[in-house]
Every structure is written in C-alpha cells, then in structure tokens.
Amino acid sequence: MAIAELREAVALLVRMPLLWVPGIIGGTFAAILWLTLFISGGFFTSRLLVVFSLVLLLFTTGMLAVIRKNEGSLKFLMVSGANNFFRVLLPQLVIGFAILLIFIICTVIFTLLGQASDIGLLAILTFGIMIPTLMLTFFFDTAAVFEDKRVFESIRRSILLVSEHMMEVLVFFIISALLCIGVVYGLMIAWVAILLDKLGPIRDLAQNESFTPDQLSLTPDQLFAMIGQDGMWITAFILFIGVLILIPLLFSYKACFFKKMAGSTVTIEQQTYGEYDSKGRWYKY
C-alpha cells in the first residue's frame, strides 16, 4: 500500500506546483536560520526557530487542505491554513505536554529508586516513550484537516488508524526514512564536493591512521572559520534545497497514505459510532 501512495504523492507534486510553496518557505527559513546562527549565534536563532515553526505550520496545514480538495490557489492555501491552524497546533501541544509529563513522572520514580544517574536507562526511557507516542499520533494533523476533527478527536483518530494498519504504517515510516536519508546523503556529497578544498584539514586528519574520532568533532565556530563566508552561503543553499524537496514530498506522501488508511476504515467507523433507527436508517454520532 505504501508504494502506491508514494507514486500518488509524486504525481500530485508534478500536477500541482502550488504544493511546493511550503517547501520554498521552509527552505528559506532553514537558510535564514543557518545564516543567523553564523552571524549572531544561538540566542536569536532559537527565537527565530519558534516563529518560523509557527509560520511554516500555517503553510503545511494549508497544503493538506489543498490535497484534500485536490485543487486550490495560493489564497485558498493561506485561508485554509489559517482556518485549520489551531486545529493542528493544539494537538501538537497536547502530545508534547503528555510526553513531557510522562517523562518527568518516570524520572521522579527512577530518582526515588536511586537510578537517576543511569544515563543509559534514561535514554531507553526517552526513546521508549517518544517513539511509540509519535508513531501512534503521527497522523493527527491529517485527521484534523481531512476529517475536521477537534483536538482529542484527531489524536484518537490517528491512534485508531495506526493501530489497525500497523504493518503498513511501519512500511510508510521505513520508506519515509529512506527518502530522507537519500536526499540528505546526496546533498552532503554535493556539499563536500563543492567545499572539498576548504575541508582539507578534516580530509587530511581522516586519512591519518593515528587519528581518533574525537579529533573530528568541531564546534560551530571552528566549522564557520573553516568553510568561510563562501562556504556559509553554499551551506545555506544546500539546506534550502534539502528542505524544499523534503517538506512537499513527505507531507504529500503522508496525506495520500492517510486517505488510503481512512478510506479502508469507513465501515469499521460506522459500525462503532452510530446506530440504526426503527426504519433501518443509519445515523452516525
């Protein structure tokens, strides 16, 4: 099922250039964040990250609405993004708060048991909580936009769909991960090839048989000094291209996959959430 939806997502991107707008916006934001980190450091970058994330959410939400309608204009994308903005933002906050609360409770319990200093145990706890939660709730935004679900309804809908299509969802995540790895790896090769002369010290160190992995670790200031201003602009452009490709591709793929899952669960939904009257007519709650 997941391969067919990937082909459908690619076809959508070819047929509807409007779907590339969130990628352009996200790529521009990524480049600006990189340049801000280069110029001003992490203080302003972290503030811009929050603002840019909210603005990008507006565009990606509007993108889902365009896919739902299967057509639209830039105005429709913006209006739909604004109309569904809090419908998508609030579940994000709920999920994040729930993960944080569970993590805090578990940390307190481990502290009382004397295990708070066990970094490995805390790492297992973190991934053991975050990964299943994020997987089960991953489609909350598509449920909110495609089915007009409210905060807890969208989360519940995502959990229901993922639980009923677990194997297909796992394949979906594997394909999405491979897409990300392919794009990132390809752009990293291009980045290294362009900046090969500037990265000479790292190359020479890596060719030295006596080097240790710690010697290859660089601070941001060291990396900026090594690649220079030209390398900084090239890196910003590479980031722009990567985000430009990944956001439209992954969100389109996610929307097409959700439509397939939701379409195959309609009968179950009706059997569970409704009733027949005395004349045999169906009424959905």
VEXVO-647346 format. One record per residue (C-alpha): x negated, y negated, z. Coordinates in nm, 4 decimals, padded with zeros to 6 digits. Last residue first. Layout:
+----------+----------+----------+
:        u :        v :        w :
+----------+----------+----------+
:        X :        Y :        Z :
...
+----------+----------+----------+
***
This chain:
+----------+----------+----------+
:        u :        v :        w :
+----------+----------+----------+
:  02.2865 : -01.0029 :  01.6068 :
:  02.3713 : -00.8486 :  01.2685 :
:  02.7342 : -00.7773 :  01.1941 :
:  02.8176 : -00.4821 :  00.9682 :
:  03.1757 : -00.4242 :  00.8549 :
:  03.3319 : -00.0833 :  00.9294 :
:  03.6836 : -00.2115 :  00.9851 :
:  03.6662 : -00.1693 :  01.3648 :
:  03.3399 : -00.3693 :  01.3781 :
:  02.9945 : -00.2335 :  01.3091 :
:  02.6974 : -00.3329 :  01.5265 :
:  02.3665 : -00.5124 :  01.5162 :
:  02.0002 : -00.5068 :  01.6156 :
:  01.8702 : -00.1502 :  01.6015 :
:  02.0261 : -00.0035 :  01.2911 :
:  01.9809 : -00.3286 :  01.1053 :
:  01.6120 : -00.3573 :  01.1895 :
:  01.5490 :  00.0034 :  01.0940 :
:  01.7064 : -00.0562 :  00.7552 :
:  01.5014 : -00.3695 :  00.6909 :
:  01.1668 : -00.2054 :  00.7750 :
:  01.0296 : -00.1404 :  00.4234 :
:  01.0869 : -00.5006 :  00.3189 :
:  00.9095 : -00.6311 :  00.6275 :
:  00.5993 : -00.4260 :  00.5521 :
:  00.5865 : -00.5324 :  00.1863 :
:  00.6513 : -00.8960 :  00.2693 :
:  00.3781 : -00.8823 :  00.5347 :
:  00.1249 : -00.7473 :  00.2846 :
:  00.2037 : -01.0247 :  00.0386 :
:  00.1671 : -01.2897 :  00.3109 :
: -00.1605 : -01.1464 :  00.4417 :
: -00.3087 : -01.1229 :  00.0932 :
: -00.2117 : -01.4829 :  00.0228 :
: -00.3636 : -01.5872 :  00.3558 :
: -00.6846 : -01.3940 :  00.2893 :
: -00.7371 : -01.5166 : -00.0672 :
: -00.6402 : -01.8796 : -00.0076 :
: -00.8632 : -01.9074 :  00.3026 :
: -01.1569 : -01.7009 :  00.1729 :
: -01.2436 : -01.8750 : -00.1536 :
: -01.2489 : -02.2408 : -00.0445 :
: -01.4031 : -02.1350 :  00.2872 :
: -01.7025 : -01.9835 :  00.1075 :
: -01.7336 : -02.2631 : -00.1497 :
: -01.7332 : -02.5354 :  00.1174 :
: -01.9864 : -02.3489 :  00.3271 :
: -02.2193 : -02.3240 :  00.0260 :
: -02.1756 : -02.6988 : -00.0354 :
: -02.2608 : -02.7807 :  00.3272 :
: -02.5674 : -02.5577 :  00.3032 :
: -02.6828 : -02.7425 : -00.0079 :
: -02.6352 : -03.0751 :  00.1692 :
: -02.8432 : -02.9611 :  00.4687 :
: -03.1055 : -02.8090 :  00.2430 :
: -03.1559 : -03.1458 :  00.0776 :
: -03.1828 : -03.3149 :  00.4171 :
: -03.4482 : -03.0766 :  00.5459 :
: -03.4399 : -02.6969 :  00.5463 :
: -03.6997 : -02.6566 :  00.8226 :
: -03.6046 : -02.9537 :  01.0393 :
: -03.2393 : -02.8502 :  01.0343 :
: -03.3331 : -02.4924 :  01.1296 :
: -03.5501 : -02.6120 :  01.4169 :
: -03.2749 : -02.8442 :  01.5412 :
: -03.0174 : -02.5638 :  01.5202 :
: -03.2406 : -02.3394 :  01.7341 :
: -03.4153 : -02.0565 :  01.5572 :
: -03.4425 : -01.6872 :  01.6357 :
: -03.6932 : -01.5184 :  01.4059 :
: -03.9589 : -01.4898 :  01.6764 :
: -03.7173 : -01.2975 :  01.8967 :
: -03.7081 : -01.0190 :  01.6377 :
: -04.0812 : -00.9484 :  01.6990 :
: -04.3564 : -00.9951 :  01.4406 :
: -04.6519 : -00.7568 :  01.4126 :
: -04.5825 : -00.6317 :  01.0604 :
: -04.5809 : -00.9828 :  00.9175 :
: -04.3465 : -00.9926 :  00.6198 :
: -04.0700 : -01.1384 :  00.8383 :
: -04.3041 : -01.4169 :  00.9504 :
: -04.3924 : -01.5071 :  00.5944 :
: -04.0267 : -01.5201 :  00.4958 :
: -03.9358 : -01.7275 :  00.8013 :
: -04.2160 : -01.9741 :  00.7298 :
: -04.1179 : -01.9906 :  00.3587 :
: -03.7586 : -02.0905 :  00.4221 :
: -03.8061 : -02.4232 :  00.2420 :
: -03.9332 : -02.2494 : -00.0705 :
: -03.6483 : -01.9981 : -00.0704 :
: -03.3795 : -02.2641 : -00.0312 :
: -03.1902 : -02.1839 : -00.3512 :
: -03.2445 : -01.8075 : -00.3268 :
: -03.1609 : -01.8031 :  00.0445 :
: -02.8335 : -01.9871 : -00.0135 :
: -02.7395 : -01.7667 : -00.3120 :
: -02.8047 : -01.4527 : -00.1073 :
: -02.6018 : -01.6006 :  00.1783 :
: -02.3184 : -01.6785 : -00.0646 :
: -02.3038 : -01.3154 : -00.1768 :
: -02.3167 : -01.1875 :  00.1804 :
: -02.0378 : -01.4219 :  00.2915 :
: -01.8119 : -01.3327 : -00.0022 :
: -01.8688 : -00.9577 :  00.0259 :
: -01.8446 : -00.9521 :  00.4041 :
: -01.5178 : -01.1450 :  00.3972 :
: -01.3695 : -00.9173 :  00.1317 :
: -01.4883 : -00.6097 :  00.3206 :
: -01.3240 : -00.7395 :  00.6387 :
: -00.9960 : -00.7995 :  00.4548 :
: -01.0106 : -00.4474 :  00.3082 :
: -01.0705 : -00.2984 :  00.6534 :
: -00.7958 : -00.5107 :  00.8081 :
: -00.5426 : -00.4007 :  00.5457 :
: -00.6458 : -00.0367 :  00.5840 :
: -00.5818 : -00.0673 :  00.9574 :
: -00.2447 : -00.2277 :  00.8823 :
: -00.1504 :  00.0619 :  00.6558 :
: -00.2381 :  00.3096 :  00.9310 :
: -00.0435 :  00.1179 :  01.1965 :
:  00.2745 :  00.0636 :  00.9965 :
:  00.5403 :  00.1024 :  01.2691 :
:  00.3269 : -00.0528 :  01.5437 :
:  00.2180 : -00.3374 :  01.3154 :
:  00.5800 : -00.4164 :  01.2269 :
:  00.7046 : -00.4140 :  01.5858 :
:  00.4128 : -00.6177 :  01.7202 :
:  00.4624 : -00.8783 :  01.4465 :
:  00.8360 : -00.9016 :  01.5156 :
:  00.7741 : -00.9450 :  01.8886 :
:  00.5317 : -01.2286 :  01.8263 :
:  00.7746 : -01.3947 :  01.5854 :
:  01.0647 : -01.3520 :  01.8278 :
:  00.8590 : -01.4962 :  02.1136 :
:  00.8077 : -01.8285 :  01.9367 :
:  01.1058 : -01.8515 :  01.7027 :
:  01.1556 : -01.6535 :  01.3844 :
:  01.2448 : -01.8195 :  01.0558 :
:  01.1954 : -01.4918 :  00.8643 :
:  00.9195 : -01.5880 :  00.6195 :
:  00.7695 : -01.8706 :  00.8267 :
:  00.7785 : -01.7265 :  01.1791 :
:  00.7137 : -01.3703 :  01.0635 :
:  00.4182 : -01.4920 :  00.8564 :
:  00.2831 : -01.6731 :  01.1603 :
:  00.3292 : -01.3749 :  01.3921 :
:  00.1450 : -01.1392 :  01.1573 :
: -00.1673 : -01.0881 :  01.3713 :
:  00.0213 : -01.0139 :  01.6931 :
: -00.0615 : -00.6430 :  01.7128 :
: -00.4139 : -00.6840 :  01.5776 :
: -00.4916 : -00.9842 :  01.7971 :
: -00.3774 : -00.8016 :  02.1081 :
: -00.5626 : -00.4807 :  02.0201 :
: -00.8882 : -00.6741 :  01.9536 :
: -00.8707 : -00.9183 :  02.2439 :
: -00.8166 : -00.6864 :  02.5392 :
: -01.0691 : -00.4111 :  02.4697 :
: -01.3057 : -00.6665 :  02.3203 :
: -01.3179 : -00.8647 :  02.6429 :
: -01.3138 : -00.5603 :  02.8713 :
: -01.5982 : -00.3968 :  02.6807 :
: -01.7977 : -00.7197 :  02.7145 :
: -01.7158 : -00.7384 :  03.0860 :
: -01.8365 : -00.3822 :  03.1352 :
: -02.1598 : -00.4538 :  02.9509 :
: -02.2211 : -00.7691 :  03.1531 :
: -02.1920 : -00.5883 :  03.4874 :
: -02.2272 : -00.8799 :  03.7314 :
: -01.8557 : -00.8826 :  03.8177 :
: -01.8560 : -00.5157 :  03.9240 :
: -01.8225 : -00.5623 :  04.3012 :
: -01.4683 : -00.4242 :  04.3231 :
: -01.3308 : -00.7664 :  04.4204 :
: -01.5193 : -00.9160 :  04.1263 :
: -01.3814 : -00.6498 :  03.8939 :
: -01.0276 : -00.7416 :  04.0024 :
: -01.0958 : -01.1119 :  03.9541 :
: -01.2335 : -01.0418 :  03.6060 :
: -00.9264 : -00.8342 :  03.5196 :
: -00.6956 : -01.1183 :  03.6249 :
: -00.9002 : -01.3745 :  03.4323 :
: -00.8994 : -01.1594 :  03.1178 :
: -00.5249 : -01.1059 :  03.1394 :
: -00.4675 : -01.4797 :  03.1760 :
: -00.6986 : -01.5664 :  02.8876 :
: -00.5316 : -01.3150 :  02.6566 :
: -00.1858 : -01.4424 :  02.7549 :
: -00.2916 : -01.8071 :  02.7082 :
: -00.4258 : -01.7336 :  02.3604 :
: -00.1104 : -01.5480 :  02.2614 :
:  00.1151 : -01.8251 :  02.3930 :
: -00.0940 : -02.0954 :  02.2252 :
: -00.0805 : -01.9170 :  01.8918 :
:  00.2924 : -01.8598 :  01.9380 :
:  00.3323 : -02.2380 :  01.9822 :
:  00.1362 : -02.3318 :  01.6693 :
:  00.3414 : -02.1297 :  01.4198 :
:  00.6943 : -02.2574 :  01.4933 :
:  00.5253 : -02.5834 :  01.5879 :
:  00.4124 : -02.6368 :  01.2291 :
:  00.7129 : -02.4881 :  01.0499 :
:  00.8750 : -02.8167 :  00.9463 :
:  00.5381 : -02.9889 :  00.8968 :
:  00.4056 : -02.7106 :  00.6750 :
:  00.7304 : -02.7055 :  00.4807 :
:  00.7036 : -03.0802 :  00.4179 :
:  00.3374 : -03.0580 :  00.3121 :
:  00.3842 : -02.7576 :  00.0829 :
:  00.7030 : -02.9054 : -00.0646 :
:  00.5189 : -03.2290 : -00.1431 :
:  00.2379 : -03.0340 : -00.3077 :
:  00.4944 : -02.8598 : -00.5218 :
:  00.6710 : -02.5274 : -00.4980 :
:  00.7098 : -02.1755 : -00.6252 :
:  00.7358 : -01.8207 : -00.4919 :
:  00.9687 : -01.9438 : -00.2154 :
:  00.7909 : -01.7273 :  00.0408 :
:  00.4539 : -01.7997 : -00.1177 :
:  00.5215 : -02.1746 : -00.0894 :
:  00.6246 : -02.1308 :  00.2752 :
:  00.3021 : -01.9426 :  00.3470 :
:  00.1039 : -02.2281 :  00.1919 :
:  00.2897 : -02.4794 :  00.4090 :
:  00.1675 : -02.2902 :  00.7129 :
: -00.1858 : -02.2918 :  00.5710 :
: -00.1645 : -02.6669 :  00.5138 :
: -00.0367 : -02.7617 :  00.8594 :
: -00.2800 : -02.5207 :  01.0244 :
: -00.5616 : -02.7022 :  00.8443 :
: -00.4596 : -03.0260 :  01.0167 :
: -00.4558 : -02.8572 :  01.3569 :
: -00.7933 : -02.6921 :  01.3004 :
: -00.9408 : -03.0210 :  01.1742 :
: -00.8466 : -03.1989 :  01.4961 :
: -00.9904 : -02.9258 :  01.7185 :
: -01.3097 : -02.8946 :  01.5145 :
: -01.3537 : -03.2722 :  01.5119 :
: -01.3822 : -03.2710 :  01.8895 :
: -01.6358 : -02.9856 :  01.8837 :
: -01.8411 : -03.1592 :  01.6157 :
: -01.8483 : -03.4868 :  01.8091 :
: -02.0310 : -03.3255 :  02.1021 :
: -02.2239 : -03.0600 :  01.9070 :
: -02.4859 : -03.2749 :  01.7423 :
: -02.4539 : -03.6113 :  01.5693 :
: -02.6192 : -03.5785 :  01.2269 :
: -02.6591 : -03.2064 :  01.1602 :
: -02.3491 : -03.1098 :  01.3570 :
: -02.1566 : -03.3788 :  01.1701 :
: -02.2868 : -03.2425 :  00.8390 :
: -02.1720 : -02.8912 :  00.9329 :
: -01.8333 : -03.0153 :  01.0500 :
: -01.7906 : -03.2143 :  00.7277 :
: -01.8713 : -02.9066 :  00.5171 :
: -01.6229 : -02.6933 :  00.7091 :
: -01.3553 : -02.9641 :  00.6792 :
: -01.4050 : -02.9860 :  00.3032 :
: -01.3814 : -02.6082 :  00.2747 :
: -01.0608 : -02.6072 :  00.4789 :
: -00.9008 : -02.8758 :  00.2626 :
: -01.0057 : -02.7063 : -00.0618 :
: -00.8895 : -02.3705 :  00.0706 :
: -00.5588 : -02.5193 :  00.1835 :
: -00.5136 : -02.6593 : -00.1734 :
: -00.5893 : -02.3280 : -00.3467 :
: -00.2269 : -02.2151 : -00.3189 :
: -00.1244 : -02.5003 : -00.5506 :
: -00.3062 : -02.3195 : -00.8339 :
: -00.0054 : -02.0833 : -00.8576 :
: -00.0432 : -01.8159 : -01.1286 :
: -00.4064 : -01.7226 : -01.0608 :
: -00.3658 : -01.7356 : -00.6851 :
: -00.0457 : -01.5321 : -00.7084 :
: -00.2170 : -01.2692 : -00.9230 :
: -00.4915 : -01.2378 : -00.6621 :
: -00.2286 : -01.1875 : -00.3915 :
: -00.0479 : -00.9240 : -00.5982 :
: -00.3722 : -00.7357 : -00.6529 :
: -00.4332 : -00.7422 : -00.2783 :
: -00.0758 : -00.6247 : -00.2184 :
: -00.1325 : -00.3225 : -00.4424 :
: -00.4496 : -00.2323 : -00.2519 :
: -00.2768 : -00.2466 :  00.0885 :
:  00.0000 :  00.0000 :  00.0000 :
+----------+----------+----------+
***
